[in-house]
């Protein structure tokens, strides 16, 4: 995708439309990763949103101190 964008001198906006990328910011981020880490940087499994922390139940000690 990025190579095709550069080979065909496509703008970021044209590339987003052609490849159905939802936001320009997403493409900008992908291009930055590609330039810094190469194509393998885009295939890392840890890309995307991080998983939320699981909710923990608070426990209280209800014993009296008397």
PDBQT receptor file of N, H, CA, C and O in Angstrom, charges set to zero:
ATOM      1  N   UNK A   1       0.821  -1.184   0.000  1.00  0.00    +0.000 N 
ATOM      2  CA  UNK A   1       0.000   0.000   0.000  1.00  0.00    +0.000 C 
ATOM      3  C   UNK A   1       0.874   1.261   0.000  1.00  0.00    +0.000 C 
ATOM      4  O   UNK A   1       0.676   2.152  -0.826  1.00  0.00    +0.000 OA
ATOM      5  N   UNK A   2       1.826   1.334   0.913  1.00  0.00    +0.000 N 
ATOM      6  H   UNK A   2       1.987   0.610   1.584  1.00  0.00    +0.000 HD
ATOM      7  CA  UNK A   2       2.679   2.522   0.988  1.00  0.00    +0.000 C 
ATOM      8  C   UNK A   2       3.587   2.598  -0.235  1.00  0.00    +0.000 C 
ATOM      9  O   UNK A   2       3.821   3.676  -0.782  1.00  0.00    +0.000 OA
ATOM     10  N   UNK A   3       4.098   1.437  -0.658  1.00  0.00    +0.000 N 
ATOM     11  H   UNK A   3       3.908   0.561  -0.214  1.00  0.00    +0.000 HD
ATOM     12  CA  UNK A   3       4.930   1.431  -1.862  1.00  0.00    +0.000 C 
ATOM     13  C   UNK A   3       4.125   1.872  -3.075  1.00  0.00    +0.000 C 
ATOM     14  O   UNK A   3       4.611   2.640  -3.906  1.00  0.00    +0.000 OA
ATOM     15  N   UNK A   4       2.897   1.387  -3.174  1.00  0.00    +0.000 N 
ATOM     16  H   UNK A   4       2.502   0.763  -2.500  1.00  0.00    +0.000 HD
ATOM     17  CA  UNK A   4       2.038   1.786  -4.299  1.00  0.00    +0.000 C 
ATOM     18  C   UNK A   4       1.722   3.276  -4.242  1.00  0.00    +0.000 C 
ATOM     19  O   UNK A   4       1.671   3.945  -5.274  1.00  0.00    +0.000 OA
ATOM     20  N   UNK A   5       1.511   3.788  -3.044  1.00  0.00    +0.000 N 
ATOM     21  H   UNK A   5       1.552   3.244  -2.206  1.00  0.00    +0.000 HD
ATOM     22  CA  UNK A   5       1.262   5.216  -2.870  1.00  0.00    +0.000 C 
ATOM     23  C   UNK A   5       2.447   6.022  -3.407  1.00  0.00    +0.000 C 
ATOM     24  O   UNK A   5       2.265   7.015  -4.112  1.00  0.00    +0.000 OA
ATOM     25  N   UNK A   6       3.642   5.593  -3.072  1.00  0.00    +0.000 N 
ATOM     26  H   UNK A   6       3.790   4.787  -2.499  1.00  0.00    +0.000 HD
ATOM     27  CA  UNK A   6       4.833   6.330  -3.493  1.00  0.00    +0.000 C 
ATOM     28  C   UNK A   6       5.133   6.131  -4.974  1.00  0.00    +0.000 C 
ATOM     29  O   UNK A   6       5.511   7.084  -5.655  1.00  0.00    +0.000 OA
ATOM     30  N   UNK A   7       4.972   4.897  -5.492  1.00  0.00    +0.000 N 
ATOM     31  H   UNK A   7       4.666   4.122  -4.939  1.00  0.00    +0.000 HD
ATOM     32  CA  UNK A   7       5.229   4.633  -6.910  1.00  0.00    +0.000 C 
ATOM     33  C   UNK A   7       4.318   5.452  -7.814  1.00  0.00    +0.000 C 
ATOM     34  O   UNK A   7       4.741   5.942  -8.861  1.00  0.00    +0.000 OA
ATOM     35  N   UNK A   8       3.062   5.595  -7.398  1.00  0.00    +0.000 N 
ATOM     36  H   UNK A   8       2.719   5.197  -6.547  1.00  0.00    +0.000 HD
ATOM     37  CA  UNK A   8       2.069   6.287  -8.218  1.00  0.00    +0.000 C 
ATOM     38  C   UNK A   8       1.896   7.746  -7.825  1.00  0.00    +0.000 C 
ATOM     39  O   UNK A   8       1.007   8.428  -8.335  1.00  0.00    +0.000 OA
ATOM     40  N   UNK A   9       2.739   8.223  -6.924  1.00  0.00    +0.000 N 
ATOM     41  H   UNK A   9       3.461   7.668  -6.510  1.00  0.00    +0.000 HD
ATOM     42  CA  UNK A   9       2.682   9.614  -6.456  1.00  0.00    +0.000 C 
ATOM     43  C   UNK A   9       1.283  10.006  -5.979  1.00  0.00    +0.000 C 
ATOM     44  O   UNK A   9       0.776  11.081  -6.300  1.00  0.00    +0.000 OA
ATOM     45  N   UNK A  10       0.670   9.101  -5.201  1.00  0.00    +0.000 N 
ATOM     46  H   UNK A  10       1.082   8.227  -4.940  1.00  0.00    +0.000 HD
ATOM     47  CA  UNK A  10      -0.657   9.372  -4.654  1.00  0.00    +0.000 C 
ATOM     48  C   UNK A  10      -0.537  10.227  -3.405  1.00  0.00    +0.000 C 
ATOM     49  O   UNK A  10       0.414  10.086  -2.635  1.00  0.00    +0.000 OA
ATOM     50  N   UNK A  11      -1.493  11.105  -3.208  1.00  0.00    +0.000 N 
ATOM     51  H   UNK A  11      -2.265  11.219  -3.833  1.00  0.00    +0.000 HD
ATOM     52  CA  UNK A  11      -1.524  11.887  -1.977  1.00  0.00    +0.000 C 
ATOM     53  C   UNK A  11      -2.014  10.991  -0.844  1.00  0.00    +0.000 C 
ATOM     54  O   UNK A  11      -2.510   9.888  -1.073  1.00  0.00    +0.000 OA
ATOM     55  N   UNK A  12      -1.867  11.481   0.362  1.00  0.00    +0.000 N 
ATOM     56  H   UNK A  12      -1.464  12.377   0.548  1.00  0.00    +0.000 HD
ATOM     57  CA  UNK A  12      -2.373  10.732   1.514  1.00  0.00    +0.000 C 
ATOM     58  C   UNK A  12      -3.885  10.558   1.398  1.00  0.00    +0.000 C 
ATOM     59  O   UNK A  12      -4.411   9.480   1.677  1.00  0.00    +0.000 OA
ATOM     60  N   UNK A  13      -4.567  11.589   0.998  1.00  0.00    +0.000 N 
ATOM     61  H   UNK A  13      -4.140  12.464   0.771  1.00  0.00    +0.000 HD
ATOM     62  CA  UNK A  13      -6.021  11.526   0.886  1.00  0.00    +0.000 C 
ATOM     63  C   UNK A  13      -6.440  10.533  -0.206  1.00  0.00    +0.000 C 
ATOM     64  O   UNK A  13      -7.375   9.758  -0.008  1.00  0.00    +0.000 OA
ATOM     65  N   UNK A  14      -5.764  10.551  -1.341  1.00  0.00    +0.000 N 
ATOM     66  H   UNK A  14      -5.005  11.181  -1.502  1.00  0.00    +0.000 HD
ATOM     67  CA  UNK A  14      -6.076   9.603  -2.415  1.00  0.00    +0.000 C 
ATOM     68  C   UNK A  14      -5.840   8.166  -1.959  1.00  0.00    +0.000 C 
ATOM     69  O   UNK A  14      -6.610   7.265  -2.291  1.00  0.00    +0.000 OA
ATOM     70  N   UNK A  15      -4.781   7.966  -1.205  1.00  0.00    +0.000 N 
ATOM     71  H   UNK A  15      -4.155   8.698  -0.936  1.00  0.00    +0.000 HD
ATOM     72  CA  UNK A  15      -4.464   6.634  -0.699  1.00  0.00    +0.000 C 
ATOM     73  C   UNK A  15      -5.531   6.157   0.276  1.00  0.00    +0.000 C 
ATOM     74  O   UNK A  15      -5.930   4.993   0.244  1.00  0.00    +0.000 OA
ATOM     75  N   UNK A  16      -5.991   7.048   1.138  1.00  0.00    +0.000 N 
ATOM     76  H   UNK A  16      -5.666   7.993   1.164  1.00  0.00    +0.000 HD
ATOM     77  CA  UNK A  16      -7.055   6.687   2.087  1.00  0.00    +0.000 C 
ATOM     78  C   UNK A  16      -8.315   6.251   1.353  1.00  0.00    +0.000 C 
ATOM     79  O   UNK A  16      -8.948   5.265   1.730  1.00  0.00    +0.000 OA
ATOM     80  N   UNK A  17      -8.674   6.971   0.324  1.00  0.00    +0.000 N 
ATOM     81  H   UNK A  17      -8.159   7.772   0.017  1.00  0.00    +0.000 HD
ATOM     82  CA  UNK A  17      -9.879   6.637  -0.447  1.00  0.00    +0.000 C 
ATOM     83  C   UNK A  17      -9.683   5.304  -1.170  1.00  0.00    +0.000 C 
ATOM     84  O   UNK A  17     -10.552   4.433  -1.118  1.00  0.00    +0.000 OA
ATOM     85  N   UNK A  18      -8.548   5.147  -1.841  1.00  0.00    +0.000 N 
ATOM     86  H   UNK A  18      -7.842   5.854  -1.883  1.00  0.00    +0.000 HD
ATOM     87  CA  UNK A  18      -8.272   3.950  -2.627  1.00  0.00    +0.000 C 
ATOM     88  C   UNK A  18      -8.268   2.687  -1.769  1.00  0.00    +0.000 C 
ATOM     89  O   UNK A  18      -8.813   1.659  -2.172  1.00  0.00    +0.000 OA
ATOM     90  N   UNK A  19      -7.652   2.764  -0.581  1.00  0.00    +0.000 N 
ATOM     91  H   UNK A  19      -7.210   3.599  -0.254  1.00  0.00    +0.000 HD
ATOM     92  CA  UNK A  19      -7.521   1.587   0.275  1.00  0.00    +0.000 C 
ATOM     93  C   UNK A  19      -8.522   1.557   1.425  1.00  0.00    +0.000 C 
ATOM     94  O   UNK A  19      -8.419   0.722   2.324  1.00  0.00    +0.000 OA
ATOM     95  N   UNK A  20      -9.483   2.463   1.393  1.00  0.00    +0.000 N 
ATOM     96  H   UNK A  20      -9.567   3.141   0.663  1.00  0.00    +0.000 HD
ATOM     97  CA  UNK A  20     -10.551   2.521   2.407  1.00  0.00    +0.000 C 
ATOM     98  C   UNK A  20      -9.992   2.606   3.821  1.00  0.00    +0.000 C 
ATOM     99  O   UNK A  20     -10.427   1.883   4.718  1.00  0.00    +0.000 OA
ATOM    100  N   UNK A  21      -9.031   3.488   4.006  1.00  0.00    +0.000 N 
ATOM    101  H   UNK A  21      -8.678   4.075   3.278  1.00  0.00    +0.000 HD
ATOM    102  CA  UNK A  21      -8.444   3.743   5.319  1.00  0.00    +0.000 C 
ATOM    103  C   UNK A  21      -9.314   4.812   5.984  1.00  0.00    +0.000 C 
ATOM    104  O   UNK A  21      -9.534   5.870   5.394  1.00  0.00    +0.000 OA
ATOM    105  N   UNK A  22      -9.808   4.562   7.190  1.00  0.00    +0.000 N 
ATOM    106  H   UNK A  22      -9.629   3.703   7.669  1.00  0.00    +0.000 HD
ATOM    107  CA  UNK A  22     -10.815   5.441   7.790  1.00  0.00    +0.000 C 
ATOM    108  C   UNK A  22     -10.389   6.880   8.053  1.00  0.00    +0.000 C 
ATOM    109  O   UNK A  22     -11.192   7.798   7.885  1.00  0.00    +0.000 OA
ATOM    110  N   UNK A  23      -9.139   7.094   8.462  1.00  0.00    +0.000 N 
ATOM    111  H   UNK A  23      -8.486   6.349   8.598  1.00  0.00    +0.000 HD
ATOM    112  CA  UNK A  23      -8.721   8.462   8.760  1.00  0.00    +0.000 C 
ATOM    113  C   UNK A  23      -7.333   8.736   8.207  1.00  0.00    +0.000 C 
ATOM    114  O   UNK A  23      -6.514   7.828   8.066  1.00  0.00    +0.000 OA
ATOM    115  N   UNK A  24      -7.086   9.981   7.900  1.00  0.00    +0.000 N 
ATOM    116  H   UNK A  24      -7.751  10.719   8.014  1.00  0.00    +0.000 HD
ATOM    117  CA  UNK A  24      -5.780  10.410   7.413  1.00  0.00    +0.000 C 
ATOM    118  C   UNK A  24      -4.712  10.173   8.479  1.00  0.00    +0.000 C 
ATOM    119  O   UNK A  24      -3.580   9.810   8.158  1.00  0.00    +0.000 OA
ATOM    120  N   UNK A  25      -5.071  10.377   9.741  1.00  0.00    +0.000 N 
ATOM    121  H   UNK A  25      -5.990  10.672  10.002  1.00  0.00    +0.000 HD
ATOM    122  CA  UNK A  25      -4.126  10.189  10.847  1.00  0.00    +0.000 C 
ATOM    123  C   UNK A  25      -3.627   8.743  10.900  1.00  0.00    +0.000 C 
ATOM    124  O   UNK A  25      -2.462   8.498  11.214  1.00  0.00    +0.000 OA
ATOM    125  N   UNK A  26      -4.509   7.788  10.594  1.00  0.00    +0.000 N 
ATOM    126  H   UNK A  26      -5.456   7.987  10.339  1.00  0.00    +0.000 HD
ATOM    127  CA  UNK A  26      -4.119   6.381  10.591  1.00  0.00    +0.000 C 
ATOM    128  C   UNK A  26      -3.037   6.142   9.549  1.00  0.00    +0.000 C 
ATOM    129  O   UNK A  26      -2.025   5.503   9.837  1.00  0.00    +0.000 OA
ATOM    130  N   UNK A  27      -3.242   6.646   8.349  1.00  0.00    +0.000 N 
ATOM    131  H   UNK A  27      -4.064   7.165   8.115  1.00  0.00    +0.000 HD
ATOM    132  CA  UNK A  27      -2.255   6.469   7.278  1.00  0.00    +0.000 C 
ATOM    133  C   UNK A  27      -0.934   7.150   7.625  1.00  0.00    +0.000 C 
ATOM    134  O   UNK A  27       0.134   6.585   7.389  1.00  0.00    +0.000 OA
ATOM    135  N   UNK A  28      -0.999   8.340   8.175  1.00  0.00    +0.000 N 
ATOM    136  H   UNK A  28      -1.866   8.798   8.367  1.00  0.00    +0.000 HD
ATOM    137  CA  UNK A  28       0.226   9.051   8.562  1.00  0.00    +0.000 C 
ATOM    138  C   UNK A  28       1.008   8.208   9.572  1.00  0.00    +0.000 C 
ATOM    139  O   UNK A  28       2.230   8.101   9.472  1.00  0.00    +0.000 OA
ATOM    140  N   UNK A  29       0.313   7.614  10.539  1.00  0.00    +0.000 N 
ATOM    141  H   UNK A  29      -0.680   7.701  10.619  1.00  0.00    +0.000 HD
ATOM    142  CA  UNK A  29       0.957   6.784  11.551  1.00  0.00    +0.000 C 
ATOM    143  C   UNK A  29       1.587   5.544  10.903  1.00  0.00    +0.000 C 
ATOM    144  O   UNK A  29       2.705   5.164  11.249  1.00  0.00    +0.000 OA
ATOM    145  N   UNK A  30       0.872   4.918   9.969  1.00  0.00    +0.000 N 
ATOM    146  H   UNK A  30      -0.037   5.227   9.688  1.00  0.00    +0.000 HD
ATOM    147  CA  UNK A  30       1.393   3.735   9.285  1.00  0.00    +0.000 C 
ATOM    148  C   UNK A  30       2.644   4.066   8.468  1.00  0.00    +0.000 C 
ATOM    149  O   UNK A  30       3.606   3.297   8.462  1.00  0.00    +0.000 OA
ATOM    150  N   UNK A  31       2.629   5.198   7.787  1.00  0.00    +0.000 N 
ATOM    151  H   UNK A  31       1.848   5.822   7.792  1.00  0.00    +0.000 HD
ATOM    152  CA  UNK A  31       3.786   5.600   6.987  1.00  0.00    +0.000 C 
ATOM    153  C   UNK A  31       4.993   5.844   7.894  1.00  0.00    +0.000 C 
ATOM    154  O   UNK A  31       6.114   5.469   7.553  1.00  0.00    +0.000 OA
ATOM    155  N   UNK A  32       4.763   6.464   9.034  1.00  0.00    +0.000 N 
ATOM    156  H   UNK A  32       3.852   6.768   9.310  1.00  0.00    +0.000 HD
ATOM    157  CA  UNK A  32       5.855   6.718   9.985  1.00  0.00    +0.000 C 
ATOM    158  C   UNK A  32       6.442   5.396  10.481  1.00  0.00    +0.000 C 
ATOM    159  O   UNK A  32       7.662   5.245  10.542  1.00  0.00    +0.000 OA
ATOM    160  N   UNK A  33       5.584   4.443  10.833  1.00  0.00    +0.000 N 
ATOM    161  H   UNK A  33       4.592   4.566  10.784  1.00  0.00    +0.000 HD
ATOM    162  CA  UNK A  33       6.051   3.130  11.286  1.00  0.00    +0.000 C 
ATOM    163  C   UNK A  33       6.825   2.440  10.165  1.00  0.00    +0.000 C 
ATOM    164  O   UNK A  33       7.887   1.865  10.402  1.00  0.00    +0.000 OA
ATOM    165  N   UNK A  34       6.291   2.498   8.949  1.00  0.00    +0.000 N 
ATOM    166  H   UNK A  34       5.428   2.966   8.757  1.00  0.00    +0.000 HD
ATOM    167  CA  UNK A  34       6.941   1.876   7.801  1.00  0.00    +0.000 C 
ATOM    168  C   UNK A  34       8.329   2.470   7.563  1.00  0.00    +0.000 C 
ATOM    169  O   UNK A  34       9.286   1.736   7.316  1.00  0.00    +0.000 OA
ATOM    170  N   UNK A  35       8.436   3.784   7.636  1.00  0.00    +0.000 N 
ATOM    171  H   UNK A  35       7.659   4.380   7.836  1.00  0.00    +0.000 HD
ATOM    172  CA  UNK A  35       9.720   4.450   7.418  1.00  0.00    +0.000 C 
ATOM    173  C   UNK A  35      10.739   4.128   8.508  1.00  0.00    +0.000 C 
ATOM    174  O   UNK A  35      11.935   4.039   8.232  1.00  0.00    +0.000 OA
ATOM    175  N   UNK A  36      10.272   3.952   9.740  1.00  0.00    +0.000 N 
ATOM    176  H   UNK A  36       9.300   4.024   9.964  1.00  0.00    +0.000 HD
ATOM    177  CA  UNK A  36      11.184   3.689  10.864  1.00  0.00    +0.000 C 
ATOM    178  C   UNK A  36      11.539   2.212  11.011  1.00  0.00    +0.000 C 
ATOM    179  O   UNK A  36      12.674   1.876  11.351  1.00  0.00    +0.000 OA
ATOM    180  N   UNK A  37      10.556   1.312  10.752  1.00  0.00    +0.000 N 
ATOM    181  H   UNK A  37       9.634   1.585  10.476  1.00  0.00    +0.000 HD
ATOM    182  CA  UNK A  37      10.757  -0.105  11.050  1.00  0.00    +0.000 C 
ATOM    183  C   UNK A  37      10.672  -1.021   9.837  1.00  0.00    +0.000 C 
ATOM    184  O   UNK A  37      10.937  -2.218   9.945  1.00  0.00    +0.000 OA
ATOM    185  N   UNK A  38      10.305  -0.473   8.688  1.00  0.00    +0.000 N 
ATOM    186  H   UNK A  38      10.090   0.500   8.600  1.00  0.00    +0.000 HD
ATOM    187  CA  UNK A  38      10.155  -1.301   7.496  1.00  0.00    +0.000 C 
ATOM    188  C   UNK A  38       8.813  -2.009   7.473  1.00  0.00    +0.000 C 
ATOM    189  O   UNK A  38       7.999  -1.819   8.376  1.00  0.00    +0.000 OA
ATOM    190  N   UNK A  39       8.572  -2.820   6.456  1.00  0.00    +0.000 N 
ATOM    191  H   UNK A  39       9.233  -2.974   5.722  1.00  0.00    +0.000 HD
ATOM    192  CA  UNK A  39       7.278  -3.486   6.325  1.00  0.00    +0.000 C 
ATOM    193  C   UNK A  39       6.948  -4.409   7.498  1.00  0.00    +0.000 C 
ATOM    194  O   UNK A  39       5.780  -4.576   7.848  1.00  0.00    +0.000 OA
ATOM    195  N   UNK A  40       7.974  -5.008   8.105  1.00  0.00    +0.000 N 
ATOM    196  H   UNK A  40       8.923  -4.873   7.820  1.00  0.00    +0.000 HD
ATOM    197  CA  UNK A  40       7.706  -5.904   9.236  1.00  0.00    +0.000 C 
ATOM    198  C   UNK A  40       7.169  -5.135  10.449  1.00  0.00    +0.000 C 
ATOM    199  O   UNK A  40       6.519  -5.728  11.311  1.00  0.00    +0.000 OA
ATOM    200  N   UNK A  41       7.425  -3.851  10.526  1.00  0.00    +0.000 N 
ATOM    201  H   UNK A  41       7.953  -3.370   9.826  1.00  0.00    +0.000 HD
ATOM    202  CA  UNK A  41       6.899  -3.039  11.623  1.00  0.00    +0.000 C 
ATOM    203  C   UNK A  41       5.391  -2.940  11.604  1.00  0.00    +0.000 C 
ATOM    204  O   UNK A  41       4.757  -2.781  12.647  1.00  0.00    +0.000 OA
ATOM    205  N   UNK A  42       4.817  -3.033  10.418  1.00  0.00    +0.000 N 
ATOM    206  H   UNK A  42       5.332  -3.162   9.570  1.00  0.00    +0.000 HD
ATOM    207  CA  UNK A  42       3.358  -2.956  10.298  1.00  0.00    +0.000 C 
ATOM    208  C   UNK A  42       2.683  -4.279  10.605  1.00  0.00    +0.000 C 
ATOM    209  O   UNK A  42       1.475  -4.314  10.840  1.00  0.00    +0.000 OA
ATOM    210  N   UNK A  43       3.436  -5.363  10.608  1.00  0.00    +0.000 N 
ATOM    211  H   UNK A  43       4.417  -5.334  10.417  1.00  0.00    +0.000 HD
ATOM    212  CA  UNK A  43       2.818  -6.666  10.843  1.00  0.00    +0.000 C 
ATOM    213  C   UNK A  43       2.911  -7.128  12.290  1.00  0.00    +0.000 C 
ATOM    214  O   UNK A  43       2.488  -8.236  12.617  1.00  0.00    +0.000 OA
ATOM    215  N   UNK A  44       3.453  -6.300  13.142  1.00  0.00    +0.000 N 
ATOM    216  H   UNK A  44       3.797  -5.400  12.876  1.00  0.00    +0.000 HD
ATOM    217  CA  UNK A  44       3.564  -6.675  14.549  1.00  0.00    +0.000 C 
ATOM    218  C   UNK A  44       2.181  -6.896  15.150  1.00  0.00    +0.000 C 
ATOM    219  O   UNK A  44       1.232  -6.175  14.842  1.00  0.00    +0.000 OA
ATOM    220  N   UNK A  45       2.086  -7.899  16.006  1.00  0.00    +0.000 N 
ATOM    221  H   UNK A  45       2.857  -8.484  16.256  1.00  0.00    +0.000 HD
ATOM    222  CA  UNK A  45       0.801  -8.244  16.603  1.00  0.00    +0.000 C 
ATOM    223  C   UNK A  45       0.333  -7.233  17.640  1.00  0.00    +0.000 C 
ATOM    224  O   UNK A  45      -0.850  -7.206  17.982  1.00  0.00    +0.000 OA
ATOM    225  N   UNK A  46       1.231  -6.410  18.141  1.00  0.00    +0.000 N 
ATOM    226  H   UNK A  46       2.192  -6.433  17.863  1.00  0.00    +0.000 HD
ATOM    227  CA  UNK A  46       0.840  -5.490  19.205  1.00  0.00    +0.000 C 
ATOM    228  C   UNK A  46       0.320  -4.164  18.671  1.00  0.00    +0.000 C 
ATOM    229  O   UNK A  46       0.191  -3.211  19.439  1.00  0.00    +0.000 OA
ATOM    230  N   UNK A  47       0.021  -4.074  17.398  1.00  0.00    +0.000 N 
ATOM    231  H   UNK A  47       0.125  -4.849  16.775  1.00  0.00    +0.000 HD
ATOM    232  CA  UNK A  47      -0.537  -2.844  16.846  1.00  0.00    +0.000 C 
ATOM    233  C   UNK A  47      -2.022  -2.773  17.181  1.00  0.00    +0.000 C 
ATOM    234  O   UNK A  47      -2.671  -3.805  17.351  1.00  0.00    +0.000 OA
ATOM    235  N   UNK A  48      -2.551  -1.585  17.275  1.00  0.00    +0.000 N 
ATOM    236  H   UNK A  48      -2.024  -0.747  17.137  1.00  0.00    +0.000 HD
ATOM    237  CA  UNK A  48      -3.970  -1.405  17.544  1.00  0.00    +0.000 C 
ATOM    238  C   UNK A  48      -4.203  -0.937  18.966  1.00  0.00    +0.000 C 
ATOM    239  O   UNK A  48      -3.269  -0.582  19.684  1.00  0.00    +0.000 OA
ATOM    240  N   UNK A  49      -5.429  -0.943  19.345  1.00  0.00    +0.000 N 
ATOM    241  H   UNK A  49      -6.188  -1.232  18.761  1.00  0.00    +0.000 HD
ATOM    242  CA  UNK A  49      -5.779  -0.495  20.696  1.00  0.00    +0.000 C 
ATOM    243  C   UNK A  49      -5.334  -1.499  21.733  1.00  0.00    +0.000 C 
ATOM    244  O   UNK A  49      -5.369  -2.709  21.507  1.00  0.00    +0.000 OA
ATOM    245  N   UNK A  50      -4.920  -0.989  22.862  1.00  0.00    +0.000 N 
ATOM    246  H   UNK A  50      -4.891  -0.006  23.046  1.00  0.00    +0.000 HD
ATOM    247  CA  UNK A  50      -4.551  -1.887  23.938  1.00  0.00    +0.000 C 
ATOM    248  C   UNK A  50      -5.813  -2.363  24.638  1.00  0.00    +0.000 C 
ATOM    249  O   UNK A  50      -6.844  -1.691  24.639  1.00  0.00    +0.000 OA
ATOM    250  N   UNK A  51      -5.700  -3.533  25.229  1.00  0.00    +0.000 N 
ATOM    251  H   UNK A  51      -4.863  -4.080  25.229  1.00  0.00    +0.000 HD
ATOM    252  CA  UNK A  51      -6.849  -4.103  25.919  1.00  0.00    +0.000 C 
ATOM    253  C   UNK A  51      -7.031  -3.380  27.253  1.00  0.00    +0.000 C 
ATOM    254  O   UNK A  51      -6.048  -3.062  27.922  1.00  0.00    +0.000 OA
ATOM    255  N   UNK A  52      -8.279  -3.119  27.645  1.00  0.00    +0.000 N 
ATOM    256  H   UNK A  52      -9.077  -3.377  27.101  1.00  0.00    +0.000 HD
ATOM    257  CA  UNK A  52      -8.494  -2.429  28.917  1.00  0.00    +0.000 C 
ATOM    258  C   UNK A  52      -8.110  -3.312  30.097  1.00  0.00    +0.000 C 
ATOM    259  O   UNK A  52      -8.172  -4.539  30.033  1.00  0.00    +0.000 OA
ATOM    260  N   UNK A  53      -7.719  -2.658  31.154  1.00  0.00    +0.000 N 
ATOM    261  H   UNK A  53      -7.669  -1.660  31.207  1.00  0.00    +0.000 HD
ATOM    262  CA  UNK A  53      -7.386  -3.383  32.372  1.00  0.00    +0.000 C 
ATOM    263  C   UNK A  53      -8.652  -4.032  32.916  1.00  0.00    +0.000 C 
ATOM    264  O   UNK A  53      -9.721  -3.423  32.875  1.00  0.00    +0.000 OA
ATOM    265  N   UNK A  54      -8.550  -5.259  33.426  1.00  0.00    +0.000 N 
ATOM    266  H   UNK A  54      -7.682  -5.754  33.460  1.00  0.00    +0.000 HD
ATOM    267  CA  UNK A  54      -9.744  -5.893  33.989  1.00  0.00    +0.000 C 
ATOM    268  C   UNK A  54     -10.167  -5.171  35.261  1.00  0.00    +0.000 C 
ATOM    269  O   UNK A  54      -9.338  -4.707  36.044  1.00  0.00    +0.000 OA
ATOM    270  N   UNK A  55     -11.464  -5.091  35.441  1.00  0.00    +0.000 N 
ATOM    271  H   UNK A  55     -12.138  -5.467  34.805  1.00  0.00    +0.000 HD
ATOM    272  CA  UNK A  55     -11.978  -4.448  36.645  1.00  0.00    +0.000 C 
ATOM    273  C   UNK A  55     -11.790  -5.392  37.824  1.00  0.00    +0.000 C 
ATOM    274  O   UNK A  55     -12.068  -6.588  37.733  1.00  0.00    +0.000 OA
ATOM    275  N   UNK A  56     -11.318  -4.837  38.923  1.00  0.00    +0.000 N 
ATOM    276  H   UNK A  56     -11.092  -3.865  38.997  1.00  0.00    +0.000 HD
ATOM    277  CA  UNK A  56     -11.146  -5.654  40.119  1.00  0.00    +0.000 C 
ATOM    278  C   UNK A  56     -12.152  -5.204  41.153  1.00  0.00    +0.000 C 
ATOM    279  O   UNK A  56     -12.487  -4.024  41.257  1.00  0.00    +0.000 OA
ATOM    280  N   UNK A  57     -12.621  -6.159  41.905  1.00  0.00    +0.000 N 
ATOM    281  H   UNK A  57     -12.349  -7.118  41.821  1.00  0.00    +0.000 HD
ATOM    282  CA  UNK A  57     -13.577  -5.841  42.962  1.00  0.00    +0.000 C 
ATOM    283  C   UNK A  57     -12.804  -5.427  44.202  1.00  0.00    +0.000 C 
ATOM    284  O   UNK A  57     -11.832  -6.075  44.590  1.00  0.00    +0.000 OA
ATOM    285  N   UNK A  58     -13.238  -4.365  44.802  1.00  0.00    +0.000 N 
ATOM    286  H   UNK A  58     -14.027  -3.838  44.487  1.00  0.00    +0.000 HD
ATOM    287  CA  UNK A  58     -12.602  -3.910  46.037  1.00  0.00    +0.000 C 
ATOM    288  C   UNK A  58     -13.168  -4.721  47.182  1.00  0.00    +0.000 C 
ATOM    289  O   UNK A  58     -14.369  -4.984  47.245  1.00  0.00    +0.000 OA
ATOM    290  N   UNK A  59     -12.300  -5.108  48.072  1.00  0.00    +0.000 N 
ATOM    291  H   UNK A  59     -11.325  -4.894  48.021  1.00  0.00    +0.000 HD
ATOM    292  CA  UNK A  59     -12.745  -5.829  49.268  1.00  0.00    +0.000 C 
ATOM    293  C   UNK A  59     -12.413  -4.966  50.476  1.00  0.00    +0.000 C 
ATOM    294  O   UNK A  59     -11.388  -4.286  50.518  1.00  0.00    +0.000 OA
ATOM    295  N   UNK A  60     -13.273  -5.011  51.419  1.00  0.00    +0.000 N 
ATOM    296  H   UNK A  60     -14.106  -5.563  51.385  1.00  0.00    +0.000 HD
ATOM    297  CA  UNK A  60     -13.106  -4.222  52.636  1.00  0.00    +0.000 C 
ATOM    298  C   UNK A  60     -13.090  -5.149  53.840  1.00  0.00    +0.000 C 
ATOM    299  O   UNK A  60     -13.813  -6.144  53.895  1.00  0.00    +0.000 OA
ATOM    300  N   UNK A  61     -12.258  -4.802  54.790  1.00  0.00    +0.000 N 
ATOM    301  H   UNK A  61     -11.670  -3.994  54.745  1.00  0.00    +0.000 HD
ATOM    302  CA  UNK A  61     -12.208  -5.554  56.041  1.00  0.00    +0.000 C 
ATOM    303  C   UNK A  61     -13.241  -4.948  56.982  1.00  0.00    +0.000 C 
ATOM    304  O   UNK A  61     -13.085  -3.815  57.438  1.00  0.00    +0.000 OA
ATOM    305  N   UNK A  62     -14.281  -5.693  57.268  1.00  0.00    +0.000 N 
ATOM    306  H   UNK A  62     -14.407  -6.613  56.898  1.00  0.00    +0.000 HD
ATOM    307  CA  UNK A  62     -15.369  -5.164  58.087  1.00  0.00    +0.000 C 
ATOM    308  C   UNK A  62     -15.249  -5.573  59.553  1.00  0.00    +0.000 C 
ATOM    309  O   UNK A  62     -16.163  -5.330  60.341  1.00  0.00    +0.000 OA
ATOM    310  N   UNK A  63     -14.141  -6.184  59.919  1.00  0.00    +0.000 N 
ATOM    311  H   UNK A  63     -13.398  -6.382  59.279  1.00  0.00    +0.000 HD
ATOM    312  CA  UNK A  63     -13.947  -6.559  61.314  1.00  0.00    +0.000 C 
ATOM    313  C   UNK A  63     -13.720  -5.293  62.148  1.00  0.00    +0.000 C 
ATOM    314  O   UNK A  63     -13.054  -4.356  61.708  1.00  0.00    +0.000 OA
ATOM    315  N   UNK A  64     -14.276  -5.286  63.335  1.00  0.00    +0.000 N 
ATOM    316  H   UNK A  64     -14.817  -6.047  63.693  1.00  0.00    +0.000 HD
ATOM    317  CA  UNK A  64     -14.080  -4.109  64.179  1.00  0.00    +0.000 C 
ATOM    318  C   UNK A  64     -12.785  -4.231  64.970  1.00  0.00    +0.000 C 
ATOM    319  O   UNK A  64     -12.297  -5.334  65.212  1.00  0.00    +0.000 OA
ATOM    320  N   UNK A  65     -12.247  -3.118  65.362  1.00  0.00    +0.000 N 
ATOM    321  H   UNK A  65     -12.643  -2.221  65.166  1.00  0.00    +0.000 HD
ATOM    322  CA  UNK A  65     -10.985  -3.113  66.100  1.00  0.00    +0.000 C 
ATOM    323  C   UNK A  65     -11.193  -3.051  67.610  1.00  0.00    +0.000 C 
ATOM    324  O   UNK A  65     -10.231  -2.772  68.324  1.00  0.00    +0.000 OA
ATOM    325  N   UNK A  66     -12.376  -3.291  68.131  1.00  0.00    +0.000 N 
ATOM    326  H   UNK A  66     -13.159  -3.518  67.551  1.00  0.00    +0.000 HD
ATOM    327  CA  UNK A  66     -12.585  -3.195  69.572  1.00  0.00    +0.000 C 
ATOM    328  C   UNK A  66     -12.438  -4.462  70.311  1.00  0.00    +0.000 C 
ATOM    329  O   UNK A  66     -12.594  -4.485  71.532  1.00  0.00    +0.000 OA
TER     330      UNK A  66
